[in-house]
Amino acid sequence: MPKNTKCRKISGLPGQFGFAPTDSVADDAVQITFDEFETIRLLDKEGLTQEQCAKKMGVARTTVTAMYESARKKIATVLVEGRSLIISGGNVKFDISQKSFLKNLKEKGDKTMRIAVTYENGEIFQHFGHTEKFKVYDVENGKVVNEEIVDTNGQGHGALAGFLFGGKVDTLICGGIGGGAQAALRDAGIRLYGGVSGSADMAVNALLTGKLDYDPNVMCNHHGEGHTCGDHHSESHSCGSHCGH
């Protein structure tokens, strides 16, 4: 049987979920997991020691060493062989201790389904990567029991996907959304209903009654973000290896 690994704390998600060579897009992309990415961020960018990094991530120093060496080898492969890089997956949980906008959310019940909608003036905001607010609906027994409008202080796709992940959101309703953010939400077990417009409240009601009109092949075309959804159908994914969600 596979060995159970301890869940690793991460303080956020990357601002970009992938990189590609300028002269071509390779099919055999290299994948770095979110926890491996976190070791690169903490050790190389923030200048922490491996002991400090291990404490922040809630794992042993030897685990940090192994993840860091794995990440650097993958990055070297990308640079030397000219391959694409994808940042996705990993056995992680989101550390919300420093995220004040998440602390504003009501505690989620064990039997509660949490739906988030990209939000602006009562309508579904059409560009996920630029949304400044989510309207969050808590649903129990098929009925909305709590509604909150939350200012995310979003700084791009990573911060927004991190908000959904850390806020224990089960379902996202939005307009356009890029492929990298879709992959991050899929890895977190968050169901996606994209390509939806109009009233946020009406969309949630339509979802709860099985009448929501959405596009399973939604793409984000804002500022040239032409990322397609591929084969991501929102109802076919589970939480995977993420813990605490």
PyMOL commands that set and color helices and strands:
alter all, ss='L'
color gray80, all
select helices_A, chain A and resi 34-45+50-57+61-81+100-103+128-130+157-166+179-187+200-208+222-224+234-236
alter helices_A, ss='H'
color red, helices_A
select strands_A, chain A and resi 8-10+18-19+30-32+85-87+92-94+113-120+123-124+133-140+143-151+171-173+191-193
alter strands_A, ss='S'
color yellow, strands_A
deselect
rebuild
show_as cartoon
